Amino acid sequence: MVDRPEIIIFGAAILDIPAGPVDTSLLTAGSVPADRITMNTGGDALNEATVLAKLGKSVRLVSKIGNDMAGRSILDHCRYYGMNTDYILVEPGLDTGITFFRIWRRLRWSPNRRIRMMWRMRSWNAVSRL
C-alpha cells in the first residue's frame, strides 16, 4: 500500500532553546543565571505538522536536518506524533538548526509580560541548504 498523507508540509525543523527569565543586569554583568532552560522542537513547518498530527491528520514533513543530537531529537518527535519522516533528509556533517533565545523580565509597567529576543546560533539552518 502506498502512503498517501492528507497533508504534506515543506520547511524548517529546528530545536528551540529558551532561557529565562532574566533581567537587564545581564547586559552589564555578563553572566546571570536563568530560572529555566528548556529544549523544544521548532521551526514553522515542524510546528504546523505537529499541530496537525495532534489533530489526527496524516502528515508528511519534508525537511533537511543534520545527523546530530538535534536532528535525532526532531526525528524522535515526529515519530512520537505519528508523522511520516521518509522525506526528512538527514545529511551527515550538517548541523541541525538551533535557535537560542532569552526571555526577558519586563520592568515596572508590566511585570507579568515577557518579551523574547531571538539569537541565531548559526546564520543558517539545515533547510536553507535544501
Secondary structure, 3 states (H helix, E strand, C coil): CCCCCCEEEECCCEEEEEEEEECCCHHHHCCCCCCEECCEEECHHHHHHHHHHHCCCCEEEEEEEECCHHHHHHHHHHHHCCCECCCEEEECCCCCCEEEEEEEECCCCCCCCEEEEEEECCCCCHHHHC
